[in-house]
Amino acid sequence: MPGERRGGRTRTTPNRRSILADRMMVVLSGCAMASPKECLSKLVNDAELPADIRITIAQKAFPDRTGGVRPPRRANSEIRTKGSTQRRGPSRSALRAREPRALEALSAASPPLQTMSQAARDVLLNIVSDASASAKARRKGAAKLAAYLLPKKPVDKRWRFTEDACGFAISGAIAREYRALDFELRDLKRNPNRDFPEITQRIRELQARIDKIHLRLQCPCPALYNNEQISEDLIRLAEAARKREAGIALRPEEDAEEAHRKARLDCYVRGPEQAARHYRQDLEGADLRFRKGRFFKDEMVAPPLSRRQRNDLWLLRWLFPPLDSQSRRDPRAQADANMAIRHPFRDEEPAVDGNFYPQDSKLRPASADEPEFEEFADVPKYCIYKPGRPPIFTNELPTDLPNDKSALTSILVPIPRSF
């Protein structure tokens, strides 16, 4: 539902930094004579703190004890001998590595990293441990220490997705980035010099980034994203492509719509259902080639399917039947459809109780809209028929029959009583 909150902390629940700051005020109270390492050890050994907070504090405060990683050894190229003594000096590769390089700018959505020197950390520990200091100053120092020991994880707001009507969630920034990567990858694959190492490396980087984006996306719901929505996406994408080829700039809303529809369509095409259907087609093609080779006694055409592949093919045929079309319909489904066409009650509507009855059945309950059925009714005895005139039904024999033989003769037909 829109605006629904899922996961996270409930209201009035303190976060990890608030819990750590409160425990610092309690544990380190009256430890002014203790060293900074002893204060940190008390926090690590505090049973009131959650285990994950204690582990994080230990890794942050004692990296040499918890890391267990030795410093890397110097390369042999950096050790140079001169006479009987050894002189360590930087190699040419190390000097080239010291050249200034372009630094990647941090995301605007990520907060700055919390850095603190060891002297500043010790001062804050002394302030928190000093019982004679004011509670406000101790609380402020404990909050800074908690922010240093438990830093905030950088969160990229671009990955905060918004779900659409088809159950597909993506942000506008990620959709535009995916479209740009896909266009660049398509142009590089069409480049005649695509076999060059630089272009090949760039193609691998673009494909890796696109795969990473696909892993973060969720395929749209098949119940909400059906053939109608797929056709609409294809039409809108084709219109946007024609405008780009004609040199017409897209409006901001059209640009965002194109990026969103392209990401949704590509995610559905690369989704699990389409991948399973392609795998089924591959297995069916391999099985057909093997059967043809066996029929023509050419066993070198294709090997038979393994037991696992046969089981996968049977399961995929059951899970993903062919699409509903006259040429690719399942024989059993076609037989059921033919049986429904030949059924005698195919054009009948059910009665009030939901069952089907013949027209003159006495068991059929009458509804309020249907007239009352009379089994026996009074029928006239005679029917007088004159050509060119409507028939006349009467119970008495008429006496004014014409005697002129040249006149139009009337036909008197007695109606049987059994009718």
FENBEL-V506079 format. One record per backbone hydrogen bond with DSSP energy under -1.0 kcal/mol. NH is the residue of the N-H (numbers start at 1). CO is the residue of the C=O. E is the energy in kcal/mol with one decimal. If there is no record, write none. Layout:
# FENBEL-V506079
nh | co | e
NH | CO | E
NH | CO | E
This chain:
# FENBEL-V506079
nh | co | e
4 | 1 | -1.9
13 | 10 | -1.2
19 | 15 | -2.0
20 | 16 | -2.3
21 | 17 | -2.4
22 | 18 | -2.2
23 | 19 | -2.1
24 | 20 | -2.1
25 | 21 | -1.8
26 | 22 | -1.1
27 | 23 | -3.4
28 | 24 | -1.9
30 | 129 | -1.1
31 | 28 | -1.5
39 | 35 | -2.1
40 | 36 | -2.3
41 | 37 | -2.3
42 | 38 | -1.9
43 | 39 | -1.7
44 | 40 | -2.3
45 | 41 | -2.2
54 | 50 | -1.9
55 | 51 | -2.3
56 | 52 | -2.0
57 | 53 | -2.3
58 | 54 | -2.2
59 | 55 | -2.2
60 | 56 | -1.8
61 | 57 | -3.0
62 | 58 | -2.3
66 | 62 | -1.8
67 | 63 | -2.0
78 | 75 | -1.3
79 | 76 | -1.3
80 | 87 | -2.2
82 | 85 | -2.5
85 | 82 | -1.5
87 | 80 | -3.1
89 | 78 | -2.0
95 | 91 | -2.2
96 | 92 | -2.6
97 | 93 | -1.8
98 | 94 | -1.1
99 | 96 | -1.2
121 | 117 | -2.0
122 | 118 | -2.2
123 | 119 | -2.1
124 | 120 | -2.1
125 | 121 | -2.1
126 | 122 | -2.2
127 | 123 | -2.2
128 | 124 | -2.3
129 | 125 | -2.0
130 | 126 | -1.2
138 | 134 | -2.3
139 | 135 | -2.4
140 | 136 | -2.1
141 | 137 | -2.3
142 | 138 | -2.4
143 | 139 | -2.2
144 | 140 | -1.9
145 | 141 | -2.4
146 | 142 | -2.4
147 | 143 | -2.2
148 | 144 | -1.7
149 | 145 | -2.9
150 | 146 | -2.6
159 | 156 | -1.7
160 | 157 | -1.4
161 | 159 | -1.2
164 | 168 | -2.1
167 | 164 | -1.4
170 | 162 | -1.3
175 | 171 | -2.1
176 | 172 | -2.3
177 | 173 | -2.3
178 | 174 | -2.6
179 | 175 | -2.2
180 | 176 | -2.3
181 | 177 | -2.5
182 | 178 | -2.4
183 | 179 | -2.5
184 | 180 | -2.3
185 | 181 | -2.5
186 | 182 | -2.3
187 | 183 | -2.1
188 | 184 | -2.2
189 | 185 | -2.1
190 | 186 | -1.2
194 | 191 | -1.3
196 | 193 | -1.7
200 | 196 | -2.7
201 | 197 | -2.5
202 | 198 | -2.1
203 | 199 | -2.4
204 | 200 | -2.1
205 | 201 | -2.1
206 | 202 | -2.5
207 | 203 | -2.4
208 | 204 | -2.2
209 | 205 | -2.2
210 | 206 | -2.4
211 | 207 | -2.4
212 | 208 | -2.0
213 | 209 | -2.0
214 | 210 | -2.3
215 | 211 | -1.8
221 | 166 | -1.2
225 | 221 | -2.8
230 | 226 | -2.2
231 | 227 | -2.5
232 | 228 | -2.0
233 | 229 | -2.4
234 | 230 | -2.3
235 | 231 | -2.3
236 | 232 | -2.4
237 | 233 | -2.5
238 | 234 | -2.1
239 | 235 | -2.1
240 | 236 | -2.1
241 | 237 | -2.1
242 | 238 | -2.2
243 | 239 | -1.9
244 | 240 | -2.0
245 | 241 | -2.3
246 | 242 | -1.9
247 | 244 | -1.0
248 | 243 | -2.7
255 | 251 | -2.9
256 | 252 | -2.3
257 | 253 | -2.1
258 | 254 | -2.5
259 | 255 | -2.1
260 | 256 | -2.3
261 | 257 | -2.6
262 | 258 | -2.4
263 | 259 | -2.1
264 | 260 | -2.3
265 | 261 | -2.5
266 | 262 | -2.5
267 | 263 | -2.1
268 | 264 | -1.9
269 | 265 | -2.4
270 | 266 | -2.1
271 | 268 | -1.3
275 | 271 | -2.0
276 | 272 | -2.3
277 | 273 | -2.2
278 | 274 | -2.4
279 | 275 | -2.2
280 | 276 | -2.2
281 | 277 | -2.2
282 | 278 | -2.2
283 | 279 | -2.3
284 | 280 | -2.7
285 | 281 | -2.4
286 | 282 | -2.4
287 | 283 | -2.5
288 | 284 | -2.3
289 | 285 | -2.3
290 | 286 | -2.0
291 | 287 | -2.2
292 | 288 | -2.3
293 | 289 | -2.3
294 | 290 | -2.2
295 | 291 | -2.2
296 | 292 | -2.5
298 | 293 | -4.2
301 | 298 | -1.3
310 | 306 | -2.4
311 | 307 | -2.3
312 | 308 | -2.4
313 | 309 | -2.5
314 | 310 | -2.3
315 | 311 | -2.4
316 | 312 | -2.8
317 | 313 | -2.1
318 | 314 | -1.4
319 | 315 | -2.5
320 | 316 | -2.8
325 | 323 | -1.3
334 | 330 | -2.6
335 | 331 | -2.4
336 | 332 | -2.3
337 | 333 | -2.1
338 | 334 | -2.4
339 | 335 | -2.4
340 | 336 | -1.9
341 | 337 | -1.8
342 | 338 | -2.1
346 | 343 | -1.4
351 | 355 | -3.1
354 | 351 | -1.4
361 | 358 | -1.1
382 | 394 | -3.4
383 | 413 | -1.6
384 | 392 | -3.5
385 | 411 | -2.3
389 | 386 | -2.4
392 | 384 | -2.7
394 | 382 | -2.7
411 | 385 | -2.3
413 | 383 | -2.2
415 | 381 | -3.2
419 | 416 | -1.0
